Amino acid sequence: MTKIGKSAEIMAVKDRLESLEKENTILDWELPHGNILTRLSAAVFFLTVPLGHDVKEICHTLPFSDKISIRLNEEKKLSKLDWRLEFPGEAV
């Protein structure tokens, strides 16, 4: 059983985002309400990339990238970061 906030799929994406941030491939990332999520398909990640970097190319290095949906974060309600990432299909 998955513990709240400890989904293996979410943790894998978070670990990769942390690596990308350390490498300066992305500037910042967030996962609002990450401590209450139990599945990747419910997670909404946000990130900002350096000027001139291709966000889609960067996101396709994430785990489960075949299920990723990437769009500009125009609403800026959950996060002020530039891009919104979701995984609408269940990860295996």
N, C-alpha and C positions, 0 to 999 in steps of 0.2 A: 504494500500500500504506500502511495506517495504521501509524504508528510507535507503539510501546508508550508509553502515557501521553499521546498527542497526538491522540486521536480528535477530529475536528472537531465532532461532536455533543456530546461531553463538554465540550469547551472552550466551546461556545456556552452550555451550561447554567451552567458555572462563571462565565463572564463576567456572565451575568444575575444570578446569586446575589451576586456581588461588587457589582454595581450596587445591588441591593436592600439589601445591608448598608450601603453608603455612604449610602443614602437613609433608613436606620433603619426600613425596612419589615420587615426581619428582624434579629434580634439577633446570630445566629451561624450558621455552616454548616460542614459538613465533608464530605469525600469520602475515607473511609479507603481506602488502597491505590490511590488515583487514579493514581499514577505507573506502575502495571503494567497498567492497563486498556486494552483495544483497541476496545471497543464500548460504546455507551450501555446496552444491555440487561444488561450485567454490572455496571453502576455502582449503588451504593447511596449516596444522598446523605442527610445528616441536617441538620436545621435547627431553630432555635428562633425563634419569633415573639413580638413584644411581647404582653402580656396584652390581650385584647379584640380582637385582629386575627384575621381569618378565614384560616387556613392554606390552605384549598382555593382561595380567591379569589386569594391571593398566588401559589400554585403554578401557577395557570392562566395566569400571565403569563410562565412559563418557556417556552423553546423546546421543541417536541415535547410540549406539555402534553396533547395528545390521547392520548398513550400513557402518561400518568403514573398511578402508583399511590401513594396517600398513606395513611399510617396512623400511629398513635401508636407510638413506639419504646418498647415495654414491656420488651423484653429488656435494653436498655442494655449490650449486649456490645461492639458495634463503636464505639458512641458514647454519650455521656451526654446528647446533645441530645434534644429532645422528639419530633420528627417524623422519620419514615423515608420517603424518596421513592425510587421505583424506576420504571424505564421498561421494562416487560417485553416490549413489542413493539419490533422493530427500527425505528430511525428511517430515513427515506429521505434 
